[in-house]
Amino acid sequence: MSSFQPDHAAIATLVHEAFVQEDLHERADRVVTVAKGNAPVETGRYRDSIHTEDGPDGSVLIVSDVEYAAVIDLGSGDHPAHHTIANALDAARD
């Protein structure tokens, strides 16, 4: 009996197809909406900075580009972790 051999080149190409990109962007937009709705707000800069970016490999990234985003999401000695984006990924699932 032969085993399944995935076609990695075909899989890598598939992510760039229009229908896949449309689906990825729709899902990413849901994550951004949930993240912004649950983000801690002191000035609003962090919340307002959460957005999507296209990755070079066809991925869609959810990012915050404020310099203190990691402290908010992951916490530090003085600040508890909020896990805003990670929690939004879970909450925005179908």
N, C-alpha and C positions, 0 to 999 in steps of 0.2 A: 504494500500500500504506500502510495506517495504522500508526502506531507505538503501542506499548503506553503507556497513560496510567494510572498507578496511582491508586487511590482513597485518597488520604492520610487522609481522615476515617475511612474504614472500617478502615484499618490502625491508626490511633490508637485506635480503639474496641476492636479485636480483642485488644489486649494486656491489657485488663481482664476478658476472659472467664475464667471459672473454670478451664477446662482449660488455658489458657495460663498463668495464675498458678500453678496446681499444678505445671506443668512447670518454670517459672522457679524456684520455691522448691525443688524437688527438686534442680535443677542447682546452685543457690546453696548449698544445704546440703552438697553434695559438695565444692564449692570451699572452704567453711569447714572441713570435716573435713581436707582435704589441707593447707590453710594452717596450721591448728593443729598438725598432725603435723610440719610442716617449719619452724615458727617457731623462731627462736633464743630460748633461754630463759635468762634471768639470774634474774629474780624470778618470771616467769610472768604478769606483768600484761599484757604485750603479747599473748601467746598467748591468754590468757583473754578479752581484749577483742575478739577477732575474731568478728564476728557479721553477720547480715543485717539490713537495714532496707528497708522498702517505700518506693520513690520515689513522688512524687505523679503521675508520668506512667505508672505501671504497671510501672516497672522494679524490679528487686530489686538492692540494692547490697550489696557485701561491704565492710565497714568495720572499722576499729579506732579506738576513740575515746580511746586514750591519747595524751597530748600529744607523745610522741616517736615516734609510728608512722611519720611521714614519714622520719625519720632512719634508722630500721631498714629500711624498704622501699627508699628511694632513696639512702641513704648520705649522708655529709657528708665534710668534709676529714679527720676523724679516724676515721670509721667506714665500713667497706665496705657497699655496698648488698646486701641479702639478697633483694630482689624477692619476698618471701614470697607476697603476694597475686597478683601477676602470674604467678609460677611455678605457683601453685595453679590459676589459671584454665586454664593449658595442661595441667596434669596431670589435671584433672578432666573433660576432654572425653570424650565417648562413644567 
